[in-house]
Amino acid sequence: MISVATTTTRQSFCNGLSRRDFLRIGTLAPLGLSLPQLLAMEKESAVRSGNRAKSVIMVYLGGGLSHHDSFDPKPEAVEEIRGKYGTIPTRVPGLRVTELLPKMAAQMDKVTLIRSGTHENDHHETATNWVLSGRFGSAFGDHPAMGAVVAHQTGFSGLVPPYVAVPKNPSFTWELGRSAWLGGRYESFKCGNPNDSNFRVRDLSQEKGIGSQSIERRRTLLQAIDSLAAQIKGNDQIATYDEFGQKAAEMVLSPKAQSAFDVTQEEATLRDEYGRTEFGQSCLMARRLVEAGVRFVTVNYSGWDHHAKIFSSLDKKLPEFDKGLAALIRDLHDRGTLKETLVVAMGEFGRTPKLNKDAGRDHWGRAGSLIFAGAGVAAGQVLGATDKNGAFVTDRPVRPADVCWTIYDALGIDPAKMLLMPDGRPTHILGEGSIIKGLYA
């Protein structure tokens, strides 16, 4: 919502916002915060020069992608470990992946495959918050996710939010990967499913029955409130509203901002290449958003928790994943924007080496595969390895903190920087970790 406080009383909630009476001009109900508050974070930019990447696209595979049945097949293992899929060669000599990833096989010369992701937690919520924040905590998200930290550190650029989730943040029992103690204004902007036939982004399109004259009258009303606000001292929202409220109104009314979220502007053939699915169109949306200036996009592609009949599920999901991710990498590369966009694909863990009694694979944090591409990442290489059964990492273990450290560093954010928690205690963005060795050319 575009909102203006009309009182100076402050009562803090745990999300860092203040309880006030608001004059509501629009709506950002799903975010639970006003658009001017969200835009105000631009003031807190603190990015080092010399960063490798302008933006990050995080393809998050909620549930845990089976590394055995995707990027780390074990064709020589017994059937209960090997699974039912054969393998195919890729554009990288000697590298083979599962036969259901032919499009990614043709793009592996543009990425680094990491086969040594590892940690010790097999619980969805706890592991997800760990890999998305780089800090181990409870299942309830004690530490802010990377996207929220990026929003806090980089702020707004132009008329688009710094942190967007497509279609929304990961969730199992509850929403994951949130801003935690950084506060509600650093939560992601959740844009919804761009593959829906009636897709429209809230706050970037006019409600039915509200014409341009009505919107202009609202803008005039905002200007009147600004004049009143200038007379009120000691109210932080009022003090910054003139700057950020105007920017919020520009975002709502801007054809450029609306255009960034409009995948229908793309050629039908390109949309077909990505796949007319939620995941495929979400990847296309992510490409449009980073080109418009969004710093961190989470593409949430859930449904990988296959405890039973894993192959009947993967028969459908792997081709969809293959199509969307391969198109994203190819498209960014051909447009020349992969060099400034870091693409990361991962889940919260891998899957167990042996098939269970229900022909499924269970949670397995000890080993998993990740994809890195763009922003200086060396192309066409494999880092790390697992044992002959894909159970344990045998070379170059990559921990959650290492993944997050690498992503922050690519954006020019110092992972060791101290931030102040709401109670005034200082804490590092990351308490451990380092850049993934061998990742860059």
TAQUI-V634337 format. One record per residue. PHI is phi in whole degrees, 0 to 359 (NA if undefined). PSI is psi in degrees with one decimal (NA if undefined). NEAR is the number of other ideal C-beta (glycine too) atoms within 12 Angstrom. Layout:
BEGIN
phi->PHI psi->PSI near->NEAR
phi->PHI psi->PSI near->NEAR
END
This chain:
BEGIN
phi->NA psi->145.6 near->28
phi->274 psi->113.0 near->35
phi->229 psi->147.1 near->39
phi->232 psi->129.4 near->40
phi->287 psi->143.0 near->32
phi->244 psi->4.7 near->19
phi->227 psi->165.9 near->18
phi->252 psi->3.5 near->20
phi->289 psi->134.3 near->14
phi->239 psi->123.6 near->18
phi->228 psi->109.8 near->12
phi->284 psi->137.0 near->16
phi->267 psi->171.1 near->17
phi->289 psi->-16.4 near->19
phi->274 psi->5.3 near->25
phi->92 psi->-6.0 near->29
phi->271 psi->163.9 near->30
phi->256 psi->148.4 near->27
phi->276 psi->119.6 near->17
phi->216 psi->168.3 near->26
phi->270 psi->132.4 near->17
phi->242 psi->146.1 near->28
phi->268 psi->114.8 near->27
phi->264 psi->124.1 near->22
phi->257 psi->-28.9 near->33
phi->213 psi->-146.2 near->34
phi->209 psi->134.9 near->23
phi->228 psi->45.9 near->34
phi->307 psi->-41.4 near->15
phi->298 psi->-26.6 near->22
phi->272 psi->-21.6 near->36
phi->70 psi->25.6 near->28
phi->207 psi->162.6 near->38
phi->276 psi->151.0 near->37
phi->296 psi->-40.3 near->43
phi->301 psi->-38.2 near->45
phi->299 psi->-43.7 near->40
phi->298 psi->-43.1 near->41
phi->290 psi->-24.6 near->41
phi->295 psi->-17.2 near->37
phi->292 psi->-10.9 near->38
phi->302 psi->-28.1 near->33
phi->292 psi->-16.6 near->21
phi->258 psi->21.2 near->24
phi->298 psi->134.3 near->21
phi->209 psi->65.8 near->24
phi->251 psi->135.3 near->29
phi->289 psi->155.0 near->19
phi->281 psi->162.0 near->10
phi->83 psi->18.2 near->13
phi->291 psi->147.8 near->26
phi->283 psi->-36.3 near->31
phi->242 psi->144.9 near->38
phi->275 psi->-33.2 near->33
phi->213 psi->162.7 near->43
phi->233 psi->135.2 near->49
phi->247 psi->114.2 near->52
phi->259 psi->110.0 near->51
phi->270 psi->107.2 near->42
phi->257 psi->120.9 near->50
phi->259 psi->77.1 near->44
phi->296 psi->129.6 near->37
phi->115 psi->-31.7 near->38
phi->104 psi->102.4 near->45
phi->293 psi->133.9 near->45
phi->287 psi->111.9 near->47
phi->292 psi->-30.7 near->46
phi->298 psi->-34.3 near->44
phi->256 psi->19.9 near->43
phi->218 psi->-86.7 near->46
phi->254 psi->-2.5 near->51
phi->224 psi->56.3 near->46
phi->292 psi->152.7 near->37
phi->238 psi->74.2 near->33
phi->296 psi->-20.2 near->23
phi->269 psi->-6.8 near->14
phi->283 psi->167.2 near->23
phi->293 psi->161.2 near->16
phi->301 psi->-36.7 near->16
phi->291 psi->-15.0 near->19
phi->257 psi->-43.1 near->29
phi->297 psi->-40.3 near->27
phi->84 psi->-169.8 near->38
phi->264 psi->-12.6 near->25
phi->273 psi->144.4 near->28
phi->276 psi->-175.5 near->18
phi->237 psi->159.5 near->28
phi->228 psi->152.9 near->25
phi->288 psi->160.2 near->19
phi->240 psi->-177.7 near->30
phi->288 psi->-7.3 near->26
phi->260 psi->118.4 near->25
phi->307 psi->129.5 near->12
phi->85 psi->-11.3 near->14
phi->265 psi->127.3 near->29
phi->237 psi->146.8 near->28
phi->229 psi->175.2 near->41
phi->297 psi->151.0 near->38
phi->295 psi->-14.0 near->26
phi->271 psi->8.9 near->31
phi->239 psi->51.8 near->41
phi->293 psi->-34.3 near->25
phi->288 psi->-39.2 near->30
phi->291 psi->-31.7 near->41
phi->302 psi->-34.6 near->31
phi->281 psi->-9.4 near->26
phi->248 psi->1.2 near->38
phi->293 psi->-17.3 near->36
phi->284 psi->-0.9 near->25
phi->250 psi->0.3 near->33
phi->230 psi->167.4 near->45
phi->252 psi->126.3 near->42
phi->264 psi->124.0 near->47
phi->254 psi->119.7 near->42
phi->257 psi->15.1 near->38
phi->231 psi->30.2 near->37
phi->295 psi->135.9 near->46
phi->203 psi->144.2 near->39
phi->199 psi->-173.6 near->36
phi->241 psi->28.4 near->20
phi->235 psi->134.2 near->27
phi->244 psi->20.9 near->26
phi->253 psi->127.4 near->28
phi->309 psi->-58.7 near->32
phi->295 psi->-44.5 near->30
phi->296 psi->-46.2 near->31
phi->294 psi->-40.0 near->41
phi->298 psi->-47.6 near->48
phi->297 psi->-32.5 near->40
phi->293 psi->-51.8 near->42
phi->288 psi->-24.3 near->47
phi->272 psi->-12.6 near->47
phi->242 psi->-24.0 near->43
phi->83 psi->1.8 near->37
phi->232 psi->132.8 near->35
phi->282 psi->136.9 near->29
phi->203 psi->-154.9 near->29
phi->277 psi->176.4 near->19
phi->292 psi->-13.2 near->20
phi->266 psi->3.0 near->20
phi->82 psi->72.0 near->35
phi->283 psi->-19.5 near->23
phi->235 psi->145.4 near->37
phi->293 psi->140.9 near->43
phi->292 psi->160.2 near->46
phi->306 psi->-45.2 near->55
phi->301 psi->-37.5 near->49
phi->291 psi->-40.8 near->45
phi->295 psi->-41.4 near->47
phi->299 psi->-43.1 near->50
phi->299 psi->-42.2 near->49
phi->297 psi->-39.5 near->42
phi->273 psi->-30.4 near->36
phi->258 psi->-29.3 near->38
phi->70 psi->-167.0 near->29
phi->273 psi->149.6 near->39
phi->225 psi->110.3 near->27
phi->80 psi->-136.2 near->24
phi->243 psi->19.0 near->31
phi->239 psi->151.7 near->42
phi->294 psi->156.2 near->49
phi->282 psi->-20.8 near->46
phi->223 psi->116.6 near->47
phi->232 psi->138.5 near->47
phi->249 psi->130.9 near->47
phi->237 psi->120.6 near->49
phi->281 psi->-19.9 near->35
phi->197 psi->177.1 near->31
phi->292 psi->157.5 near->37
phi->300 psi->150.6 near->43
phi->204 psi->147.3 near->25
phi->237 psi->-84.9 near->27
phi->276 psi->-32.6 near->14
phi->212 psi->172.8 near->16
phi->290 psi->137.2 near->29
phi->240 psi->166.6 near->43
phi->69 psi->41.3 near->45
phi->263 psi->-173.3 near->43
phi->275 psi->-8.4 near->45
phi->50 psi->-130.2 near->35
phi->285 psi->-5.2 near->32
phi->293 psi->-25.3 near->37
phi->107 psi->160.6 near->33
phi->296 psi->-26.2 near->31
phi->287 psi->-7.3 near->41
phi->255 psi->11.1 near->44
phi->292 psi->162.2 near->39
phi->288 psi->152.0 near->48
phi->274 psi->116.3 near->46
phi->265 psi->114.2 near->34
phi->266 psi->-11.3 near->46
phi->90 psi->-175.9 near->28
phi->271 psi->108.6 near->28
phi->289 psi->-7.0 near->41
phi->271 psi->-7.7 near->27
phi->295 psi->139.2 near->20
phi->296 psi->-28.8 near->10
phi->253 psi->28.6 near->11
phi->300 psi->131.4 near->23
phi->208 psi->139.7 near->21
phi->274 psi->124.3 near->34
phi->303 psi->142.2 near->24
phi->78 psi->-9.6 near->39
phi->246 psi->14.0 near->34
phi->216 psi->151.8 near->26
phi->281 psi->139.6 near->23
phi->293 psi->152.1 near->17
phi->300 psi->135.8 near->8
phi->89 psi->-4.4 near->8
phi->251 psi->108.5 near->18
phi->269 psi->179.5 near->12
phi->295 psi->-32.3 near->12
phi->295 psi->-39.7 near->12
phi->296 psi->-40.4 near->18
phi->295 psi->-40.6 near->24
phi->295 psi->-35.3 near->17
phi->296 psi->-37.2 near->15
phi->296 psi->-39.2 near->30
phi->297 psi->-41.0 near->24
phi->297 psi->-39.2 near->16
phi->297 psi->-40.0 near->22
phi->299 psi->-40.0 near->35
phi->297 psi->-37.5 near->21
phi->295 psi->-40.8 near->17
phi->296 psi->-37.4 near->31
phi->301 psi->-42.2 near->27
phi->298 psi->-41.7 near->16
phi->295 psi->-41.0 near->19
phi->299 psi->-35.8 near->30
phi->298 psi->-20.5 near->16
phi->270 psi->-7.2 near->13
phi->254 psi->123.5 near->21
phi->254 psi->155.1 near->10
phi->86 psi->8.1 near->14
phi->246 psi->108.4 near->23
phi->294 psi->-35.9 near->21
phi->292 psi->-42.9 near->37
phi->298 psi->-39.8 near->33
phi->297 psi->-32.4 near->23
phi->256 psi->-1.8 near->28
phi->295 psi->-36.9 near->38
phi->304 psi->-40.6 near->24
phi->287 psi->-51.9 near->21
phi->273 psi->-28.5 near->35
phi->295 psi->-40.1 near->40
phi->296 psi->-40.1 near->27
phi->293 psi->-37.4 near->33
phi->298 psi->-44.9 near->39
phi->298 psi->-38.4 near->36
phi->296 psi->-38.1 near->27
phi->295 psi->-44.2 near->37
phi->297 psi->-38.2 near->39
phi->268 psi->-10.5 near->29
phi->285 psi->122.6 near->23
phi->300 psi->-31.0 near->18
phi->293 psi->-43.2 near->21
phi->294 psi->-42.2 near->34
phi->298 psi->-38.8 near->27
phi->296 psi->-35.3 near->22
phi->300 psi->-30.5 near->35
phi->263 psi->8.9 near->42
phi->253 psi->91.8 near->25
phi->289 psi->-14.1 near->35
phi->292 psi->-12.6 near->23
phi->285 psi->-13.0 near->20
phi->279 psi->153.8 near->28
phi->298 psi->143.7 near->13
phi->301 psi->-36.2 near->13
phi->294 psi->-36.3 near->11
phi->290 psi->-41.1 near->25
phi->298 psi->-36.6 near->29
phi->294 psi->-38.0 near->17
phi->298 psi->-41.5 near->28
phi->291 psi->-28.3 near->40
phi->103 psi->131.2 near->29
phi->276 psi->61.5 near->28
phi->229 psi->167.1 near->30
phi->303 psi->-45.4 near->31
phi->293 psi->-46.6 near->41
phi->301 psi->-47.6 near->38
phi->287 psi->-25.6 near->40
phi->292 psi->-38.7 near->47
phi->296 psi->-41.7 near->49
phi->296 psi->-41.8 near->44
phi->301 psi->-43.2 near->45
phi->300 psi->-42.5 near->49
phi->299 psi->-42.5 near->43
phi->296 psi->-39.1 near->42
phi->291 psi->-43.1 near->45
phi->292 psi->-32.4 near->42
phi->290 psi->-23.0 near->29
phi->273 psi->-7.3 near->35
phi->115 psi->1.4 near->30
phi->293 psi->133.7 near->41
phi->276 psi->-36.0 near->49
phi->219 psi->119.5 near->51
phi->242 psi->126.1 near->49
phi->260 psi->118.0 near->52
phi->264 psi->107.9 near->48
phi->268 psi->111.0 near->43
phi->239 psi->92.3 near->41
phi->269 psi->-177.6 near->33
phi->100 psi->22.1 near->27
phi->257 psi->14.1 near->42
phi->268 psi->80.2 near->33
phi->257 psi->84.7 near->38
phi->278 psi->-15.6 near->24
phi->217 psi->146.0 near->16
phi->47 psi->52.9 near->18
phi->298 psi->-35.1 near->35
phi->286 psi->-34.1 near->26
phi->294 psi->-30.2 near->15
phi->285 psi->-46.3 near->28
phi->292 psi->-27.1 near->35
phi->304 psi->-30.5 near->21
phi->265 psi->-41.8 near->20
phi->282 psi->-39.8 near->36
phi->298 psi->-44.0 near->40
phi->298 psi->-36.1 near->26
phi->294 psi->-44.8 near->33
phi->297 psi->-45.7 near->47
phi->304 psi->-46.9 near->42
phi->294 psi->-48.2 near->35
phi->292 psi->-47.9 near->45
phi->291 psi->-41.4 near->50
phi->297 psi->-41.2 near->40
phi->295 psi->-39.6 near->39
phi->299 psi->-48.0 near->51
phi->294 psi->-44.9 near->44
phi->298 psi->-44.8 near->33
phi->295 psi->-47.4 near->37
phi->300 psi->-42.2 near->36
phi->298 psi->-48.7 near->26
phi->292 psi->-27.5 near->17
phi->275 psi->-6.4 near->21
phi->82 psi->8.6 near->12
phi->259 psi->-5.0 near->30
phi->294 psi->-29.6 near->33
phi->294 psi->-18.5 near->24
phi->242 psi->8.6 near->28
phi->236 psi->122.9 near->42
phi->269 psi->120.9 near->46
phi->253 psi->128.0 near->47
phi->231 psi->130.9 near->48
phi->238 psi->125.8 near->46
phi->196 psi->164.9 near->49
phi->240 psi->-167.9 near->47
phi->276 psi->-19.4 near->41
phi->190 psi->176.3 near->39
phi->268 psi->-158.2 near->46
phi->235 psi->159.3 near->41
phi->300 psi->146.5 near->34
phi->299 psi->-43.8 near->32
phi->265 psi->139.3 near->25
phi->295 psi->140.7 near->28
phi->274 psi->-175.1 near->20
phi->294 psi->-17.3 near->13
phi->259 psi->18.0 near->16
phi->59 psi->37.3 near->21
phi->234 psi->176.7 near->29
phi->237 psi->139.7 near->42
phi->263 psi->-178.0 near->28
phi->295 psi->142.9 near->34
phi->206 psi->98.8 near->41
phi->280 psi->-13.5 near->34
phi->289 psi->-20.4 near->31
phi->206 psi->144.2 near->43
phi->190 psi->163.6 near->51
phi->250 psi->146.2 near->45
phi->228 psi->153.0 near->48
phi->243 psi->131.7 near->47
phi->238 psi->139.9 near->50
phi->208 psi->150.4 near->43
phi->84 psi->174.2 near->42
phi->54 psi->42.5 near->35
phi->90 psi->-4.0 near->25
phi->297 psi->134.9 near->38
phi->297 psi->136.2 near->24
phi->265 psi->142.4 near->28
phi->74 psi->37.1 near->23
phi->228 psi->161.5 near->30
phi->240 psi->128.6 near->33
phi->248 psi->137.6 near->35
phi->78 psi->169.5 near->35
phi->200 psi->158.6 near->27
phi->245 psi->168.9 near->36
phi->290 psi->-178.7 near->22
phi->297 psi->-18.5 near->19
phi->256 psi->0.8 near->26
phi->69 psi->25.5 near->41
phi->266 psi->-39.7 near->27
phi->224 psi->148.6 near->25
phi->286 psi->132.4 near->31
phi->246 psi->-8.3 near->19
phi->207 psi->132.6 near->19
phi->53 psi->62.1 near->26
phi->300 psi->137.0 near->29
phi->242 psi->116.2 near->40
phi->267 psi->162.4 near->35
phi->306 psi->-40.6 near->42
phi->295 psi->-32.9 near->35
phi->293 psi->-40.8 near->35
phi->298 psi->-48.4 near->47
phi->293 psi->-40.1 near->47
phi->302 psi->-44.7 near->34
phi->297 psi->-41.2 near->40
phi->293 psi->-46.1 near->50
phi->300 psi->-47.0 near->43
phi->299 psi->-39.0 near->37
phi->299 psi->-32.8 near->42
phi->273 psi->-1.8 near->43
phi->85 psi->15.7 near->28
phi->263 psi->129.3 near->40
phi->284 psi->111.6 near->22
phi->295 psi->-19.9 near->34
phi->268 psi->3.0 near->21
phi->298 psi->144.6 near->23
phi->270 psi->132.1 near->16
phi->244 psi->153.8 near->32
phi->264 psi->127.5 near->18
phi->283 psi->166.0 near->19
phi->305 psi->-30.2 near->20
phi->273 psi->6.4 near->11
phi->92 psi->-4.4 near->10
phi->285 psi->134.7 near->11
phi->279 psi->145.7 near->14
phi->212 psi->146.7 near->25
phi->288 psi->149.3 near->25
phi->304 psi->-47.3 near->37
phi->233 psi->140.3 near->35
phi->270 psi->-9.7 near->23
phi->201 psi->177.5 near->19
phi->114 psi->169.7 near->30
phi->199 psi->166.6 near->23
phi->297 psi->137.0 near->24
phi->300 psi->119.1 near->34
phi->294 psi->132.9 near->21
phi->84 psi->1.8 near->23
phi->290 psi->-36.8 near->38
phi->261 psi->147.4 near->22
phi->293 psi->NA near->15
END
